[in-house]
């Protein structure tokens, strides 16, 4: 899994014969040159088809390296692996235009590793009228649902999304808005760092109330689900339009942390009535300031990380795509129409045999 945060590749080795069991995990950071190339491809520019193809090959080299390292570390032969579920790197998410584009070269990856690859998970759902996102709620339902407790799972990736898991009835979910994407962008702009470690910069600042109000006025936050978003909408250019440069760096960062916390909390209050427990996963769990703000916005709610439910928050999303790959191989459906808005359940993914 390589997500909106553009930090690198999460790799997991998962036994799916019974309940999903994590055998091992690893992380490979993006080289600076690859990260710069991918960030540039989020904007229209010259010769982007060629540059996207080259980036896809470089990504697949990194995916192959991640897979090889993981298998070597745990003494597992490639022939023992059913498939690699490879999400790819999203550079455009435009379901309203009928597509979502994830870079990668799954044919190259299958050739390099000798393992079947399942990729392109989002296209079929979009073709069926859905958003193609979020896809992880189906996995959340499979592993985290409890008939005795109304739970909400919140993934704090670059974009934040939630899954509502009531005791009974349909599972729902959607992207709530920015997770870490704007926090990381501002840290990169003002500190020269890829992210605000632990939320230290935000913790030193005070949210600018007028700025937060204008940010929260964005129409995306007021749309009803199904809905999904990405860097296409919540970009640094979007943030610049609010004149953030005239405020102290730490106050802007505090405001952006508050934006994530408020949009998550408001989404839970509006769309998950009766929720008793909230479990957090994704890289944002390590941002102590952000978690504190979310906790403050949800008084009386039990809040913890998914580690309490048996899966470390760093690896939930990568495990979800291993699970979705298995669903594809078995020709089982992988989307939840109540989440994505698709016309019905669909088998997701394209298979590249070894």
C-alpha positions in Angstrom: 0.0 0.0 0.0 1.3 3.5 -0.9 -1.2 6.1 0.1 -2.0 9.8 -0.2 0.7 10.8 2.2 3.4 9.8 -0.4 5.7 8.7 2.3 6.5 5.2 1.0 5.4 1.6 0.7 3.7 -0.4 3.5 4.1 -4.2 2.9 2.4 -6.9 4.8 2.5 -10.7 4.7 -0.9 -12.0 5.6 -2.3 -15.5 6.2 -5.9 -15.4 5.1 -6.8 -19.0 5.5 -9.0 -18.3 8.5 -9.2 -14.9 10.2 -6.7 -12.5 8.7 -3.4 -12.9 10.6 -0.4 -10.6 10.2 2.8 -12.7 9.7 5.1 -9.7 9.1 5.3 -6.1 7.9 7.8 -3.6 6.6 8.1 -0.1 5.2 10.3 1.3 2.5 10.4 5.1 2.2 10.2 6.8 -1.2 13.4 8.1 -2.6 13.3 11.9 -2.7 13.4 11.9 -6.5 10.4 9.5 -6.8 8.4 11.5 -4.3 9.1 14.7 -6.2 8.1 13.0 -9.5 4.8 11.8 -8.0 4.0 15.2 -6.4 4.6 16.8 -9.8 2.2 14.4 -11.5 -0.6 15.6 -9.3 -0.7 18.7 -11.5 -1.2 18.9 -15.2 2.1 19.5 -17.0 4.2 18.7 -20.1 5.0 15.1 -21.1 3.1 13.7 -18.2 2.1 10.5 -19.9 5.7 9.5 -20.4 6.7 10.7 -16.9 3.8 8.8 -15.4 4.8 5.6 -17.2 8.4 5.9 -15.9 7.2 6.6 -12.4 5.0 3.5 -12.5 8.0 1.4 -13.4 10.1 2.9 -10.6 7.2 2.3 -8.2 7.0 -1.3 -9.2 10.7 -1.7 -8.6 10.2 -0.4 -5.1 7.1 -2.7 -4.6 9.2 -5.7 -5.7 12.0 -4.7 -3.4 9.5 -4.4 -0.5 8.0 -7.9 -1.3 11.4 -9.5 -1.6 12.7 -8.1 1.7 9.6 -9.2 3.5 9.7 -12.7 2.2 13.4 -13.0 2.9 13.0 -11.7 6.4 10.4 -14.3 7.2 11.9 -17.2 5.3 8.9 -17.5 2.9 9.4 -18.7 -0.7 7.7 -16.7 -3.4 5.9 -19.8 -4.6 4.1 -20.0 -1.3 2.4 -16.7 -1.9 -1.0 -16.7 -3.7 -0.8 -13.1 -4.8 0.4 -9.6 -4.2 -2.4 -7.1 -3.8 -1.0 -3.8 -5.1 -3.0 -0.7 -4.7 -0.6 1.6 -6.6 -0.1 5.3 -6.1 -3.1 7.5 -6.7 -2.3 10.6 -8.8 -5.8 11.5 -9.9 -9.1 10.6 -8.2 -11.9 11.8 -10.4 -14.9 9.5 -10.0 -17.2 12.3 -11.3 -15.3 12.0 -14.6 -15.4 8.2 -14.5 -12.0 7.3 -13.4 -9.4 7.0 -10.6 -5.8 6.6 -11.6 -3.3 4.6 -9.6 0.3 4.5 -10.9 2.3 1.3 -11.0 3.1 -1.4 -13.4 1.6 -4.7 -12.2 2.8 -6.7 -15.2 6.4 -5.6 -14.4 5.8 -6.5 -10.7 4.5 -10.0 -11.5 7.4 -10.6 -13.9 10.0 -9.4 -11.3 8.6 -11.3 -8.3 7.2 -14.4 -9.9 4.0 -13.9 -7.9 0.6 -13.1 -9.3 -0.5 -9.5 -8.9 -4.0 -8.1 -8.3 -4.2 -4.4 -9.1 -6.6 -1.7 -10.3 -9.1 -2.2 -7.5 -11.2 1.0 -8.0 -12.1 1.0 -11.7 -14.9 -1.6 -11.6 -16.7 0.1 -8.7 -16.5 3.5 -10.6 -17.8 1.8 -13.8 -20.8 0.6 -11.8 -21.6 4.2 -10.8 -19.6 4.3 -7.5 -16.9 6.5 -6.0 -14.3 3.7 -6.1 -13.5 4.8 -2.5 -13.3 4.1 0.2 -12.7 0.4 -0.2 -11.4 -0.5 3.2 -14.8 -0.5 5.0 -15.6 -4.0 3.7 -12.4 -5.2 5.4 -13.2 -3.3 8.5 -16.6 -5.0 8.6 -15.0 -8.4 8.2 -12.5 -8.0 11.0 -13.7 -5.4 13.4 -17.5 -5.6 13.6 -19.0 -6.7 16.9 -22.7 -7.4 17.3 -22.5 -6.2 20.9 -21.0 -2.7 20.3 -21.5 0.1 17.8 -18.1 0.9 16.5 -16.6 3.5 14.1 -13.2 2.9 12.5 -11.3 6.0 11.4 -8.4 5.8 9.1 -6.1 8.8 9.5 -4.2 8.6 6.2 -3.4 11.5 3.9 -7.2 11.6 3.5 -9.3 10.6 6.5 -12.1 8.1 6.1 -14.5 6.4 8.4 -16.4 3.1 8.6 -19.6 2.9 10.6 -20.1 -0.5 12.1 -23.5 -0.6 13.9 -24.5 -3.7 15.8 -26.9 -4.7 13.0 -27.8 -3.3 9.6 -25.8 -2.0 6.7 -22.2 -0.9 7.0 -21.5 2.6 5.7 -18.5 4.8 5.3 -16.9 7.7 3.4 -13.9 10.1 3.2 -14.4 12.8 5.8 -11.8 15.1 4.3 -8.1 15.9 4.9 -6.2 13.6 7.3 -2.5 14.3 7.2 -2.2 15.7 3.7 -2.5 19.4 4.5 -0.5 19.0 7.8 2.3 17.3 5.9 2.2 20.0 3.1 2.4 22.8 5.6 5.3 21.1 7.5 7.1 20.7 4.2 6.5 24.3 3.2 7.5 25.9 6.6 9.8 23.4 8.2 11.3 21.6 5.2 10.2 18.3 6.9 8.0 15.7 5.4 5.7 15.8 8.4 5.2 17.4 11.8 6.5 14.7 14.1 4.1 13.9 16.9 2.2 17.1 16.0 4.9 19.2 17.8 4.4 22.3 15.6 0.6 22.2 15.9 0.9 21.7 19.7 2.8 25.0 20.0 0.2 27.0 18.1 -3.4 28.1 18.6 -6.1 27.5 16.0 -7.1 30.7 14.1 -10.9 30.6 14.5 -11.8 32.7 11.4 -9.5 30.6 9.2 -10.9 27.3 10.6 -14.4 28.5 9.9 -13.6 29.3 6.3 -11.9 26.0 5.8 -14.8 24.1 7.2 -17.2 26.0 4.9 -15.8 24.0 1.9 -18.8 22.3 0.2 -17.2 18.9 0.5 -17.8 18.8 4.2 -21.5 19.5 3.8 -22.1 16.9 1.0 -23.9 13.8 2.0 -22.3 10.4 1.4 -21.4 8.5 -0.7 -18.4 10.7 -1.3 -14.7 10.5 -1.6 -11.9 13.0 -2.1 -8.1 13.3 -2.5 -5.2 15.6 -3.3 -7.1 16.7 -6.4 -9.3 18.7 -4.1 -7.5 19.2 -0.8 -4.2 20.4 -2.2 -1.6 23.0 -1.1 -3.0 25.3 -3.8 -6.5 24.9 -2.1 -4.9 25.9 1.2 -3.1 28.9 -0.3 -6.4 30.4 -1.4 -7.2 31.1 2.3 -4.2 33.5 2.8 -2.5 31.2 5.3 0.9 32.9 4.8 -0.1 35.9 6.9 -0.5 33.7 10.1 2.2 32.2 12.3 3.4 28.8 11.1 2.4 27.0 14.3 -1.1 28.6 14.3 -1.8 27.4 10.8 -0.6 23.9 11.7 -2.9 24.0 14.8 -5.7 25.1 12.6 -5.1 22.3 10.1 -5.0 19.8 12.9 -8.3 21.2 14.2 -9.7 21.0 10.7 -9.0 17.2 10.6 -10.3 16.7 14.1 -13.5 18.7 13.6 -14.4 17.2 10.2 -13.9 13.7 11.6 -15.9 14.4 14.7 -18.7 16.2 12.9 -19.0 13.3 10.4 -19.3 10.8 13.2 -21.9 12.9 15.0 -24.0 13.4 11.9 -23.7 10.0 10.2 -23.0 7.5 13.0 -25.7 8.1 15.6 -25.4 5.9 18.6 -21.7 5.1 18.1 -20.0 4.0 21.3 -16.4 3.3 20.3 -14.0 4.9 17.9 -10.9 3.1 16.8 -8.1 4.9 14.9 -5.7 3.6 12.4 -3.3 5.0 9.8 -0.2 7.2 10.1 -2.1 9.9 11.9 -2.3 7.7 15.0 1.3 8.7 15.7 0.4 12.4 15.7 -0.3 12.7 19.4 -1.6 16.3 19.0 -4.1 15.2 16.4 -5.4 12.3 18.5 -5.7 14.6 21.5 -7.8 17.0 19.4 -10.1 14.2 18.0 -10.6 12.9 21.6 -11.5 16.4 22.7 -14.0 16.8 19.9 -15.7 13.5 20.9 -16.3 13.8 24.6 -17.6 10.7 26.3 -16.6 8.5 23.4 -14.3 5.6 24.0 -11.3 6.2 21.6 -8.4 3.9 21.0 -6.3 2.5 18.2 -7.1 -0.7 16.2 -4.2 -2.3 18.1 -6.7 -3.0 20.8 -8.7 -5.0 18.3 -5.7 -7.0 17.3 -4.3 -5.1 14.3 -1.6 -2.5 14.5 -2.8 0.8 13.1 0.1 1.1 10.7 -0.8 -2.1 8.8 -4.7 -2.1 8.6 -4.9 -0.6 5.1 -2.2 -2.8 3.5 -3.9 -5.8 5.1 -7.2 -4.7 3.5 -5.7 -4.8 0.0 -4.3 -8.3 0.7 -7.8 -9.3 1.7 -9.3 -7.6 -1.4 -6.8 -9.4 -3.6 -7.9 -12.7 -2.2 -11.5 -11.7 -2.8 -10.6 -11.0 -6.4 -8.9 -14.4 -6.9 -11.9 -16.2 -5.5 -14.3 -14.1 -7.6 -15.9 -12.7 -4.5 -17.2 -9.2 -4.4 -15.1 -6.6 -2.6 -17.0 -3.3 -2.6 -19.9 -2.2 -0.4 -22.5 -0.3 -2.5 -23.8 1.4 0.6 -20.3 3.0 1.0 -19.3 3.7 -2.6 -22.7 4.3 -4.2 -22.1 1.6 -6.9 -25.2 0.0 -8.5 -24.4 -3.3 -6.7 -21.6 -5.5 -5.4 -18.8 -6.1 -7.8 -15.6 -8.2 -8.0 -12.7 -5.8 -7.9 -9.3 -5.9 -9.4 -7.4 -7.0 -12.5 -5.3 -10.2 -12.2 -1.8 -10.4 -13.6 -0.7 -14.1 -13.4 2.8 -15.0 -12.3 
